[in-house]
């Protein structure tokens, strides 16, 4: 069987679809990728685990003329290669691919589309429903299988769309990288990074963008350091808000308590030593950083949005706080840090829940999608 994976950019395939490729290779499939080459700007990501890669000029903007060229090039590739399955991802990658595959589908090629979180959902802006819902519903007619990663998307698509709908637990998190460690190893990693054994470490992972809303936890640190003067907030990620956040940290006189790590490739090491993981995003699809924390034994306090609601059962395996409620997020972080019994219960429940989102389980679900359903 020959399979083509498409997305707007090649980094998407590198970051999210290696488990799928491993499943396909296990079954003897040949796998090709068609996407725009953006790997030079992605800290050494390599697309070296597939048989063939096509650089296609997809653009994220639906207004870009590059997508017309992408359609033409992709159609020629599809006609030449004669794929058994074409599996598309990302909004524009999905639209352009399904248009280019229209004729091939009539000749027996199966077309799959993974929706990594619809733009329309409970609580989404009305314009999202007006614009995006009709488009996704229309293109479902050009789809043999729609793969969803959230319960909400699955139920909506199953009821309203014109194709078979499957649900998997996201793209998977590597359980061999993200797992809890014994106290001795944790102490050794802390020592290597320059932290003391008793120092409270709070980790916030995400690009430094307005949507990620790191200023919420920065403000909350004012209250946290009153109880734990040497507490450290670690901000992992790069982005356009870096200077604004640095200025905020200085204005609140928190430079000794907040460290900006930038883009890190050993994030699992920071998860192993963190006491609490926080996320303050205004919007999320299905955030991997929450699953990574859960698997690492790090209790999570997060803002209320659809992605966090999908993963966190408030009070059982983590805590949910209204966006920009800095007082309350500080209170919950302090509660977790001071209540050992609660800490242990959250750890246990979170780890159990997160097992469904591991590479191991997601690969089983992909096997069903491709070979058993």
C-alpha positions as CSV (number, residue, x, y, z in Angstrom):
1,X,0.0,0.0,0.0
2,X,1.2,3.5,-0.9
3,X,0.2,6.4,1.4
4,X,0.6,10.2,0.9
5,X,0.6,12.4,4.0
6,X,0.0,16.1,3.4
7,X,0.0,19.2,5.6
8,X,0.6,22.9,5.1
9,X,4.2,22.6,6.4
10,X,6.7,19.7,6.8
11,X,7.3,20.4,10.5
12,X,3.7,19.4,11.2
13,X,4.5,15.9,9.9
14,X,7.8,15.7,11.8
15,X,6.2,16.8,15.1
16,X,2.9,15.0,15.0
17,X,2.9,12.0,12.7
18,X,5.9,9.8,13.3
19,X,3.8,7.3,15.2
20,X,1.4,7.0,12.2
21,X,4.4,6.4,9.8
22,X,5.7,3.7,12.2
23,X,2.3,2.0,12.1
24,X,2.2,2.2,8.3
25,X,5.8,0.9,7.9
26,X,4.9,-2.0,10.3
27,X,2.3,-3.0,7.7
28,X,4.7,-2.7,4.8
29,X,3.4,0.6,3.4
30,X,5.4,3.1,1.4
31,X,4.9,6.6,2.8
32,X,5.4,9.9,1.0
33,X,4.9,13.4,2.3
34,X,3.8,16.6,0.4
35,X,4.1,19.9,2.3
36,X,6.0,23.2,2.3
37,X,9.6,22.8,3.5
38,X,10.0,24.9,6.6
39,X,12.5,22.7,8.5
40,X,15.4,25.2,8.3
41,X,13.5,27.4,10.8
42,X,12.6,24.5,13.2
43,X,15.7,23.8,15.2
44,X,16.9,20.8,13.3
45,X,13.7,18.8,12.7
46,X,14.3,16.2,10.0
47,X,11.8,14.4,7.7
48,X,14.0,11.4,7.3
49,X,11.6,8.6,8.3
50,X,9.5,8.5,5.0
51,X,10.4,7.2,1.5
52,X,9.8,10.4,-0.5
53,X,9.2,14.1,0.3
54,X,7.7,16.7,-2.0
55,X,8.2,20.4,-1.3
56,X,4.7,21.9,-2.1
57,X,4.1,25.7,-1.7
58,X,1.0,25.4,0.6
59,X,0.1,28.7,2.4
60,X,-1.9,29.0,5.6
61,X,-3.9,31.9,4.2
62,X,-6.8,30.9,2.0
63,X,-6.2,34.2,0.0
64,X,-2.7,33.2,-1.0
65,X,-2.2,32.4,-4.7
66,X,0.5,29.9,-3.6
67,X,-2.4,27.5,-2.9
68,X,-3.3,27.5,-6.6
69,X,0.2,26.4,-7.4
70,X,0.1,23.9,-4.6
71,X,-3.1,22.4,-6.0
72,X,-1.5,22.0,-9.5
73,X,1.7,20.4,-8.2
74,X,-0.1,18.1,-5.9
75,X,-2.6,17.0,-8.5
76,X,0.3,16.0,-10.8
77,X,2.0,14.1,-8.0
78,X,-1.2,12.2,-7.2
79,X,-1.8,11.3,-10.9
80,X,1.8,10.1,-11.2
81,X,2.1,8.1,-7.9
82,X,-1.3,6.4,-7.8
83,X,-1.7,6.4,-4.0
84,X,-4.0,3.9,-2.1
85,X,-4.6,6.4,0.7
86,X,-4.1,10.2,0.9
87,X,-4.2,11.4,4.4
88,X,-4.4,15.2,4.8
89,X,-3.9,17.5,7.8
90,X,-4.2,21.2,8.7
91,X,-7.0,23.4,7.4
92,X,-5.5,24.6,4.1
93,X,-3.6,21.4,3.6
94,X,-6.8,19.5,4.0
95,X,-8.8,21.7,1.6
96,X,-6.2,21.9,-1.2
97,X,-5.4,18.2,-0.9
98,X,-9.1,17.1,-1.1
99,X,-9.6,19.2,-4.2
100,X,-6.5,17.8,-5.8
101,X,-7.5,14.2,-4.9
102,X,-11.1,14.5,-6.3
103,X,-10.4,12.5,-9.5
104,X,-8.2,10.0,-7.8
105,X,-10.9,9.3,-5.2
106,X,-13.3,8.4,-8.0
107,X,-10.7,5.9,-9.2
108,X,-10.5,4.2,-5.7
109,X,-8.0,6.2,-3.7
110,X,-9.2,6.7,-0.1
111,X,-9.0,10.2,1.4
112,X,-8.6,10.7,5.1
113,X,-8.5,14.0,7.0
114,X,-7.4,14.5,10.6
115,X,-9.0,17.5,12.2
116,X,-6.7,18.8,14.9
117,X,-9.5,20.8,16.6
118,X,-12.3,22.5,14.6
119,X,-12.5,26.3,14.8
120,X,-16.2,25.9,15.7
121,X,-17.1,24.5,19.1
122,X,-19.2,25.3,22.1
123,X,-18.3,28.9,23.1
124,X,-16.5,29.7,19.8
125,X,-17.1,33.1,18.2
126,X,-20.2,33.2,16.0
127,X,-18.2,34.1,12.9
128,X,-16.3,30.8,13.3
129,X,-19.5,28.9,12.9
130,X,-20.6,31.0,10.0
131,X,-17.3,30.7,8.1
132,X,-15.7,27.3,9.1
133,X,-18.6,25.0,9.8
134,X,-20.1,25.1,6.3
135,X,-16.6,24.6,4.7
136,X,-15.8,21.5,6.8
137,X,-19.3,20.1,6.3
138,X,-19.0,20.6,2.5
139,X,-15.5,19.0,2.3
140,X,-16.6,16.0,4.3
141,X,-18.3,14.9,1.1
142,X,-14.8,14.5,-0.4
143,X,-13.6,12.5,2.6
144,X,-13.7,8.8,3.3
145,X,-12.7,9.0,6.9
146,X,-12.6,12.0,9.2
147,X,-10.3,11.5,12.2
148,X,-11.1,13.7,15.2
149,X,-9.0,14.1,18.4
150,X,-11.6,15.5,20.8
151,X,-14.9,14.2,22.1
152,X,-16.8,17.3,21.1
153,X,-15.5,17.3,17.5
154,X,-16.3,13.6,17.2
155,X,-19.9,13.9,18.4
156,X,-20.6,17.0,16.2
157,X,-19.0,15.4,13.0
158,X,-20.8,12.1,13.6
159,X,-24.1,13.8,13.6
160,X,-23.7,16.5,11.0
161,X,-21.0,15.5,8.4
162,X,-21.2,13.2,5.3
163,X,-18.4,10.7,5.9
164,X,-17.3,8.1,8.4
165,X,-15.9,9.7,11.6
166,X,-13.3,8.1,13.9
167,X,-11.8,9.4,17.1
168,X,-8.3,8.9,18.4
169,X,-6.6,10.3,21.5
170,X,-4.5,13.0,19.7
171,X,-1.2,12.5,18.0
172,X,0.4,10.8,21.0
173,X,3.1,11.6,23.6
174,X,6.2,9.6,24.0
175,X,5.8,7.7,27.2
176,X,9.5,6.8,27.1
177,X,10.4,10.5,27.4
178,X,7.7,11.7,29.7
179,X,7.4,9.7,32.8
180,X,7.8,10.2,36.6
181,X,11.3,9.5,38.1
182,X,12.5,8.5,41.5
183,X,13.4,11.2,44.0
184,X,17.1,10.5,43.6
185,X,17.1,11.1,39.9
186,X,14.9,14.2,40.4
187,X,17.4,15.6,42.9
188,X,20.3,14.9,40.5
189,X,18.6,16.8,37.6
190,X,17.8,19.7,39.9
191,X,21.4,19.9,40.9
192,X,22.6,19.9,37.3
193,X,20.2,22.8,36.5
194,X,21.2,24.8,39.5
195,X,18.1,24.3,41.7
196,X,18.0,23.3,45.3
197,X,16.1,20.2,46.5
198,X,13.4,22.2,48.4
199,X,13.0,24.9,45.8
200,X,9.5,25.1,44.4
201,X,9.5,24.9,40.5
202,X,6.6,25.9,38.4
203,X,6.8,25.2,34.7
204,X,4.8,26.9,31.9
205,X,5.3,25.5,28.4
206,X,4.2,27.3,25.2
207,X,5.1,29.8,22.5
208,X,5.4,33.3,23.8
209,X,2.3,34.5,22.0
210,X,-0.8,36.6,23.1
211,X,-3.0,33.5,23.1
212,X,-0.7,31.6,25.4
213,X,-1.3,34.4,28.0
214,X,1.8,33.8,30.1
215,X,1.2,37.2,31.8
216,X,-1.5,35.4,33.9
217,X,1.0,33.2,35.8
218,X,3.6,36.0,35.9
219,X,1.1,38.2,37.9
220,X,0.2,35.2,40.0
221,X,3.9,34.7,41.0
222,X,3.6,37.9,43.2
223,X,1.4,35.9,45.6
224,X,3.3,32.6,45.3
225,X,6.7,34.2,46.2
226,X,5.2,35.6,49.4
227,X,4.9,32.1,50.7
228,X,7.9,30.6,48.8
229,X,10.5,33.4,48.3
230,X,12.9,31.3,46.3
231,X,10.1,29.8,44.0
232,X,11.0,29.6,40.3
233,X,8.7,30.0,37.4
234,X,10.2,28.6,34.2
235,X,8.8,29.8,30.9
236,X,9.7,27.4,28.1
237,X,9.2,28.8,24.5
238,X,10.0,31.5,22.0
239,X,7.7,34.0,20.4
240,X,6.7,37.6,19.7
241,X,5.7,38.4,23.3
242,X,9.2,37.8,24.7
243,X,10.1,41.5,25.2
244,X,6.7,42.4,26.6
245,X,6.9,39.5,29.1
246,X,10.4,40.5,30.1
247,X,9.3,44.0,30.7
248,X,6.4,42.8,32.8
249,X,8.7,40.6,34.9
250,X,11.0,43.6,35.6
251,X,8.1,45.9,36.4
252,X,6.8,43.4,39.0
253,X,10.4,42.9,40.4
254,X,10.3,39.2,39.8
255,X,13.5,38.8,37.8
256,X,15.0,36.5,40.5
257,X,11.9,34.3,40.5
258,X,11.2,33.9,36.8
259,X,13.5,32.4,34.2
260,X,12.8,32.4,30.4
261,X,14.3,29.2,29.0
262,X,13.6,29.9,25.3
263,X,13.1,26.9,23.0
264,X,14.3,23.8,24.7
265,X,14.9,20.3,23.3
266,X,15.2,18.6,26.6
267,X,11.7,19.6,27.9
268,X,11.2,16.2,29.5
269,X,14.0,17.0,32.0
270,X,12.2,20.1,33.2
271,X,8.9,18.2,33.5
272,X,10.7,15.7,35.8
273,X,11.8,18.4,38.3
274,X,8.7,20.6,38.1
275,X,6.4,20.7,41.2
276,X,3.5,22.2,39.2
277,X,2.8,22.7,35.5
278,X,0.6,25.6,34.5
279,X,-1.1,26.7,31.2
280,X,-2.9,30.0,30.8
281,X,-4.0,29.8,27.2
282,X,-7.2,31.5,25.9
283,X,-7.7,28.8,23.3
284,X,-6.3,25.3,22.8
285,X,-7.1,22.2,20.6
286,X,-5.6,19.3,22.4
287,X,-2.5,20.5,24.2
288,X,0.4,18.0,24.4
289,X,2.1,19.9,27.1
290,X,-0.7,19.0,29.5
291,X,-0.4,15.3,28.7
292,X,3.4,15.5,29.0
293,X,3.0,16.9,32.5
294,X,0.4,14.3,33.5
295,X,2.7,11.5,32.4
296,X,5.6,13.0,34.2
297,X,3.8,13.1,37.5
298,X,3.5,16.9,37.5
299,X,0.1,18.3,38.7
300,X,-1.5,20.8,36.3
301,X,-3.3,24.0,36.9
302,X,-4.8,25.4,33.7
303,X,-7.1,28.1,32.3
304,X,-10.6,27.1,31.1
305,X,-10.7,26.4,27.4
306,X,-11.9,23.6,25.2
307,X,-8.6,21.8,25.0
308,X,-7.9,21.9,28.8
309,X,-11.5,20.8,29.5
310,X,-10.9,17.8,27.3
311,X,-8.0,16.6,29.5
312,X,-8.6,18.0,33.0
313,X,-11.4,16.8,35.3
314,X,-11.5,19.8,37.7
315,X,-10.4,18.7,41.2
316,X,-9.7,15.1,40.2
317,X,-6.7,15.1,37.9
318,X,-5.9,18.8,37.8
319,X,-7.5,22.2,38.3
320,X,-9.3,24.6,35.9
321,X,-9.2,28.3,36.5
322,X,-11.0,31.1,34.6
323,X,-8.7,33.0,32.1
324,X,-6.9,35.9,33.8
325,X,-8.0,35.0,37.3
326,X,-4.5,35.5,38.7
327,X,-5.6,35.3,42.3
328,X,-7.2,32.0,41.9
329,X,-4.5,30.3,39.9
330,X,-2.0,31.4,42.6
331,X,-4.2,29.9,45.3
332,X,-4.5,26.6,43.5
333,X,-0.7,26.4,42.8
334,X,-0.1,27.1,46.5
335,X,-2.7,24.5,47.5
336,X,-1.0,21.8,45.5
337,X,2.4,22.8,46.8
338,X,1.3,22.6,50.5
339,X,-1.1,19.6,50.5
340,X,0.9,16.4,50.1
341,X,-2.2,14.2,50.1
342,X,-3.9,16.2,47.4
343,X,-0.6,16.3,45.4
344,X,-0.4,12.5,45.4
345,X,-4.1,12.0,44.4
346,X,-3.8,14.4,41.5
347,X,-0.6,12.7,40.3
348,X,-2.1,9.3,40.4
349,X,-5.4,10.3,38.7
350,X,-3.6,12.3,36.0
351,X,-1.2,9.6,35.1
352,X,-3.9,7.0,34.8
353,X,-6.0,9.4,32.5
354,X,-3.0,10.3,30.4
355,X,-2.2,6.7,29.4
356,X,-4.8,6.9,26.6
357,X,-2.8,9.7,25.0
358,X,0.6,7.8,24.8
359,X,2.3,6.8,21.6
360,X,1.6,3.2,22.6
361,X,-2.2,3.6,22.7
362,X,-2.5,6.1,19.8
363,X,-0.7,3.6,17.6
364,X,-3.3,1.0,18.4
365,X,-6.0,3.4,17.5
366,X,-4.4,4.2,14.2
367,X,-4.1,0.5,13.4
368,X,-7.8,0.3,13.8
369,X,-8.4,3.4,11.6
370,X,-6.2,2.1,8.8
371,X,-6.5,-1.7,8.9
372,X,-9.4,-2.9,11.0
373,X,-12.4,-0.5,10.5
